[in-house]
Each structure stands twice: as structure tokens, then as C-alpha cells.
């Protein structure tokens, strides 16, 4: 099992190219099931989750050709309307095949999903929405069995804001009869990116970027070309790395507006951040100031950046409070950060972080994707050697993170 060995204390300097967004690429790949024509995608990140999704789609009969970050999908010969447990258990986003399969083929059999162990992420909102559109759904032996001669437009109000739920129902609605209104829809940039692709494929969608999406179904969708947006979480992770270790780094192929809440907090911590149309520059010297925050849905502070900013708070000159409102079990990195010398206490959904003057390297274990990133950030700032185990979590969401960090001066290597 691969590990990362980090020798901390090196300032970072140079440029990093940001990859396409994992959380945009996964639903966009699933959109290939909606048409018999070809989708031409660019800026698709080279990640384990993306490879898993492509393998699942190929198993269904979707033809996929890939060269670096360019992917061509053709859904002409899709013939297997099932997502088996063996494929789904490692990646919750596999649930995103449910809506497209049901909309185009009238049937789907999808295993209940797995993924990171960061708490309950129920699919009941997906099921409730599809049932409102006329689908007959039963859950049996760990599988969702769904049928519908033809989905019908409906007004759907989800009980909570759900990103994958919004994406699944949005894709299903594009081929439904009549008008579908999705109220309480997720507003994340990745949802907007999917909606923009669907419009390019011929879908009729109003309210893109808002919490109310109106979709008028069309008989069929056609092929299109699309470039996946920049990964705002990868962007934020590297920003935190510079803020923790110190240095001066330019991040290319990304935009500040994708993560304004994070930029604001890092500026509050003492980082100097400047931005252009497709780049960000992060400069940091000295010890960070403590920043308190509360995770919430977009455009608020993203839960996927909670662990990374907490790692920065560990080194701050003062005490901060971090409140997690999205997932109930997303503090598993706290114990590992404390092994590096951090001083973090948990009180219900809130973590109280008492900043320390220094962290000291130690063996640590990654517990989920973003927790892995927080341990890398802490290791970059710590004295001595940090060995991060179970980095297969990291590979699910970061494209060659050790190579990108090495290029800006970090002493980091993969141990096989």
C-alpha cells in the first residue's frame, strides 16, 4: 500500500496547474448515458474515482476513448442497465447513473452506494424525486430497482440541499415529459457545470446557478463538447498548503470566484491573495492568524475544505472554532493531527483548535479523502518526517499531488 513521506519545513515557490474538478467530472461522465451521440470532454482529471466511474460506464456499454485529459463518450450501444455492488461500493457518486438510465431506458438497477466513511449520506431524496416523476422504485437485497415507462415532469422540493440528488434529478428531468421544477436545488459550481453541458446537449433548463431549476423535457439529447471546470477543492488545498508552509505560489487554470468563502478565510489568516481571470497567487510569511468558520452549502464555506483549513488553524497564533454542519462524522482527522502535536478538542459538532507554535512529524493514517489532504498540509509545515499511510483515499480526488507539490519545493515522495 502506497504512503507519502514528507520532510517538512520547506517554503513553497513556483507554479501549480489545477486539474479539472472531480465533483464536476463524475456527473458529466454519467451524462453520456443520456444520448446515443458522442460527448467530447476536455480537462477531465486523472483520478481514481474518475477511472472507477469510466470502468462502471464501460461495463454498461458506454464506449469511452481517452487521451490524457480528453475523453470521448458514445452511448449508442449501452445495453446493461445495472451498477453492481463491486463497482459502486468504493464510490458514492455511482448513484448518478440512476437518473440517466431511468430517463433514457425506463429501467435501472443500482447498488446502494459506498465511498468515504464520513457519515450518513442517504439517497432517499433521489428516490423521492424520481417517484414524484412517476418511477416505481423498490429496494431489495441492497439494490435500488427503478422502472418507468416514461418519466413525467413534476415539482420536487427536497428535504435538504443535496448536490448529487440535484444532479440525478436534473439529468432525469431533461428527457421527462413536461416541466420539472427542482426547488431547494444545490447551487454548487459543479451543478452549474453539469447544467451547462446538458444545455449544450439540447436540454431546456432555466435558473442555472440558483436554488430553483426549471427543466422542460425534450424527446432526445445530442452530442456536445465541454471543458470541465477547475477543481475548487484542489485549488483551496494548495492555497492552504502555501499558507501553512509559507511561500509564494501561483495556481494556474482556476478562478477565485469558485471558492470565495475560502479565499476570504485565508486572507483573514494572513495570506496575501491576488487573482486574475484564470489564476490565483498565494503569498504567506509568518504564523497564521486563527480563523473560525462553519461549513454550509454553497456559496458558504465548503465541507470539503474543513479539514485543510483546520490543519492551518493548528499552527495559528490563537484559538479557533470549526463547526461542521454537513456530515456528522467528519472529524476523523483530528486524532491524526493531534499525533503531530496539534491541540484540538471536539465538542459535539464543533472543534476547538488551540494553535501551537510548531507541529512535529510522525506516522499518521488517512481516514478519508479530505482528511488525507489535511495531513499532507500539516506534514509540509511540521518539523521532521511525516509518513502518511492509506493514501489511496488521496488518489481518489487529487491528481499526482506529490508531483505538484515537489515542483514548488516540497520534500515529498511516494513510498510504494
N, C-alpha and C positions, 0 to 999 in steps of 0.2 A: 504494500500500500504506500503510495507516494506521501512525502512530507515536505514541508518547506523549512529550510534552515535560514534564519535571519540573524545577521550580525548587526545590531542596532547602532544608533548614534551617528549615522551619515546624513548630512544635509542633501536635499534633493534639488537637482538643477537640470533643466533641459525642456524637452517637449514630449508629450504623450498623445497619440492618436486614439480618440474614443471610438469604440465599436458601436455597431447598431444595437438597439435595445432588445434584450431578451424578451421582456414582457410585451413588446410590440410584435416581435418576430413570430412568437408562438401562435397567437390567434390569426395572424396574417397567413401563416402556413396552412392553418386549418381552412381558411377561406378558399383555398384551392379545391376543396370538396364541393364548392357551390356551383362550379361551372365545368363544362366539358372542354372549354377552351384553355389556352395556356396563360399562366401568370408569369411575368418576368420580374423577379425581385432582385434588388441590389442592397448592399450594406447589411446583409444577413450575418450575424455574429457566429463565429466558430466556437460553439459551446456544446457541452454535453447534453443539456436539455434540448437544444435545437437538433442535435443528432438523434436523440431519442424520439422526438416528435416526427422527424423525417422518416425514421425507421417504421414508426407506427403507421404513418400515412402511406408509405410504400407497401406495407402489408395489406392495406385496404385496396391497393390497385392504383394509387396515385403515382404517376410517372414523375420522377424527380431527377433533374440533371444539375450538378453543382460544380462550380469552378471558383475557388476562393470564396468571396462574399456574394457571388451571383448565383441565384437559384432559379431554375425554370420548373414550373409545376404544370402538369396536364392531367385533368380529372376525367378524361374521356372513358377510361377503362376501369373506373372504380367499381368493384364488384363484391367486396367484403365489408359488410356494414357493422363491424364489431371492433371494439377496442378491448383486447383481452387483459386480464389482470397482470400477466407477466410484463406487459408493456406499460401499464398505467401506474403500477404500484410505486414507481420511483418518481413520478412527476404528476402533480395535481392538475397541471394545465391540460392534460389529456382529455379532461371533461369537455374541452372546447370543440371536440368533434361531434358532440351530441346534436347541437342546433343545426349545423350544416347538413349532416346526414339525414336528419328528420325532415328538413325543409326540402331537400332535393330528391330524396329517395323514399320518404314516407316511413322509414324504419331505422332503428339504431339499437345496438346492444353494447353498452359501455360499462366497464367495470367501475365501481366506486373508487375514487382516486386516492393516491398516497402523496408522497412528497416530503418536505421538511416537517419535522416534529415540533412545530411552533404553536400548536394549539388547534382547536376545532375550526375547520373551515367548511361548513356544511354546504351541500349542493341543493338544499331544499328550495332555494329561491329560483334556481334554474328550472327545477321540476314544476314549481308553482306557475312560473311564467309560461312554460310550454303547455301545461294543462289548460291555462286560460286561452291559449291559441288552438285548443281542440285536440291536443295529443292525449292518447291513452297511455299511461305510464304505470308500470309496476316494478317493484324492487324485489328481486328474488336471487338467492344464493350469491349475494354480493355484486349483482349486476343491475343496471338500470335498463329495463326493456321499454322502448318507446315506439309507438305506432301512430300514424296519422295519414289518412287518405290525402288530405291537403290541409295544411295549417291555415287558420283564419286569423285575420287581424283582430287585435284586442287592446284594451287599455290595461297596462300592467304596472302596478305600484309595488316595488319590492319592499320588504320589511326593513331592509338595511341596504346601505350602499355596497354593492358588490361589483368588483371590476370584471371578473370572469363571467359572472351572471349577466351583466350588461352586454358583454361581448357575445356570449352564446345566444341571447335573445335577439340581439341586433342582427346577427347573421341569419338566424331563423326567420326573422321578420322580412328580410329582403325578398324572399320567394313566397311569402304567405299571400293569401287572397285578402285584399282590402288594406285598411290602415291600422297600423300598430303604433300605440303611444307608450313609450317607456318613461315612466315618471320615477324620480329618485335615482336616475341613472348616474353611474360613475362618470367623472369628468377628467380622469387621468389622461395625460398626453398620449398614452398607448391606446386608449379607447378612441381618441380622436384620429390617431394614425390609421387604425383599422377602418373607421368610418370613411376616411378619405379614400382608402383603397376601394372599399365597396362602391362608393360613388363613381370612381374611375371604371369599375366593372359594370356600371349601369344601374346601380341601386338609386332609389329616390329617398334621401334622408335629409330632414330639416332639424335644426337645433344642435348641430355638431359642436361639441365643446361645452354644452350646457347640461343641466340635470333633467332635461325633458327632450327626448329624441322622438321624432315622428317619422315613421317609415311607411311608405306606400309600396306594397309588394309589386314585383314585376314578374312576368312569366319566366324569364331566364336572365342570367348574368353572362357577361362575355369576358374575354381575356383583357389584361391590362398590364402596364408596367408601373412599378412603385419602388421607391427607396425607403427603407426602414429608418425611422428617426433615431437620433443619437440616444445612447443609454444614459439617462439622467442619474441612475444609481451608480453606475461605474464612474461617471463624472464626479459625483459627490464623494465617492470613496477615495478617489485620488486627491480631491481637494482636502479631505480630512488627513490623508497621509502627509501632504505638504505642511498642513497646519500643525501636525503632531511632531514631525521630524525636523521641520524648518526647511527653508529653501525658497526657490523661485522657479516655478514650472508653468509652462503654457500648455493648456489642454486644447487640442485641435478637433474640429468636426463636431462641435457641441454648442449648445446655446444656453445662456444664463436663464432665460425665461422658463425653461423646463423644470428648474428647481430653485425658484426664488426664495422659498422658505428656508432652504439650506444655506443659500448664499447669505441671506440676512443673518443667520445664526453664526456663521463662520466669520463674518465681518464683526459681529458682536464679540467674538472670541479673540479678535485682534488681527485677523488675516486681512491683507490688502488684496482686494479682488477687483480686477478690471476686465472688461468684456468687449468683444466685437460681434460681428454678425455670426461667426461660426467658431469662436474661440473664447477661452477664459484664461486669465493669468492669475495665479495664486502666489503671493509672497508672504512669508512669515518669518519673524525672528523673535526670540524671547518666548517666555512661558505664556500659554494661552490664558485668557480670562474664562471664568466659568459661565456656561450658558445653560439655562433651564428651558425645557420645551415639553410639549405634549403632542404625541402623534395623533394624526387625524387624516381624514380623506383629503384628496387633492381639492383645492390648492394649498391645503395646510401642510404641516410637516410630515413627510412620509415615514411610515413604519419601517420601510426597507433601509432607512438611514439612521435609525435609532441607535443601533449597536456601534456604528462607526463614529458618530458624534460623542457617544458615551466614552469611547476609547480616548478621544481628545480631552473630554472633561476630567478623565483620570489624572491628567497632568496639570490641570488648571490651578491657578492661584486662588483657591476658594472653594466653596461648596455649591453644587448644582442639584436640581431636582428634575428627573426624567420620568414622565408619566406615559405609559403605554396603554392606548385605548382600543387598538385594533385586534391584537392577538393576546390571549390570556397567558401564554406560556413562552413569551419572547425575552426572557431574561436569563437564558441558559448560559450566555457568555459571561455573566457576572462572576461566577465562580472561577472561570479561567482567567479573567482579567485580574481578579484578586490574587491568583497564583503569581502574577507578575509584579505584585506589590501594590496594586490599586486598593482603594479603601471604599468599597461600595456596600451599602445596606439596602435590603429590599423591604418595603412596607406596602403590602398589597400590590397595587398596580404601579406604584411609584418606586423608583430607585434613587436613593440619596448618595451622591457621589462626592466624597471628600477628596479634593485634589491633593496629590502628593508631588514632591519635588522631582522624583525620578521613579521609573519602573526598572526592574531588573529581569533580564532574560531567564526563561525557564521552559521546560516542556509543557505544552498546552494541547488541548484537544478541541477541534472544531465540532460544533453540535448542529449547526445549520448553515445555510448559505451566507447570510449577512453576519452571523456570529464569526464565521471564518475570516471575513474581511476585517472585523474589529480587532481580531488577534494579530493579523498582519500589520495593521496600523500601529498597535501597541508595541509589537516587536521591532518595528522600524525606529521607534523612539526610545526603546529600552536600552539599558547598558548590557553588554554581553550578548550571548546567543539565545535565541528563542527558536524552539523546534515546534512547528505547528503540525499536528497529526490529523488524519482523516480529511485531507484537503479535497477529496472527491466532491464534497459539498461546494467548495470554492470553484471547481471546474464546471459546475452546473451553470454558473452565472457570470464568470469572468474569463475573458479571452486572454490567455497567457499573461496573467497578472505579474508573474515573477519576471518575465522578459520585459514588460513595460516599465516596471519599477527599476530593474537593473539598468535600463537605458538612461535613467535620470540619476544614477549614482547610488542606488540602494545596494547593499551587500546581501543578496538573497539568491538562494538556489534551490532547485527541486532535487530531493533525495529520493531515488527510486528503490 
